[in-house]
Amino acid sequence: MAHGEDLRAEVQDNPDADRVADAVKTDYRDAPLSERDRAMLDFAMKLTLTPQKMQQADVEALRAHGFDDSAIHDIVQATALFAYYNRIADGLGIDPE
């Protein structure tokens, strides 16, 4: 719930803000996102679900959407940190908010 409200606040200027926030919670592929945002989320999902399949082409796809090395680093770090935090919460049986 908290993350949904954070997202809603980030996209509040978008006329589809509620639709974006609701769709991202269930399946970001159904959200009205820019190609750039979709590429970032595709990368993060692949890194999360099948990290062993990551290739240089995945990084190049982000570059093709205008992400520089610093932004790509941030995307990888944020994706990894959320995976880490979720493993801690799951491993300790912490209830989600």
TAKA-V628946 format. One record per backbone hydrogen bond with DSSP energy under -0.5 kcal/mol. NH is the residue of the N-H (numbers start at 0). CO is the residue of the C=O. Records with the same first field share a line. If there is no record, write none. Layout:
NH->CO  CO
//
This chain:
4->0
5->1
6->2
7->3
8->4
9->5
10->6
11->8
13->10
16->13
19->15
20->16
21->17
22->18
23->19
24->20
25->21  22
26->22
29->26
30->27
32->30
37->33
38->34
39->35
40->36
41->37
42->38
43->39
44->40
45->41
46->42
47->43
48->44
49->45
52->49
53->50
57->54
58->54
59->55
60->56
61->57
62->58
63->59
64->60  61
65->62
66->61
71->67
72->68
73->69
74->70
75->71
76->72
77->73
78->74
79->75
80->76
81->77
82->78
83->79
84->80
85->81
86->82
87->83
88->84
89->85
90->86
91->87
92->88  89
93->88
//
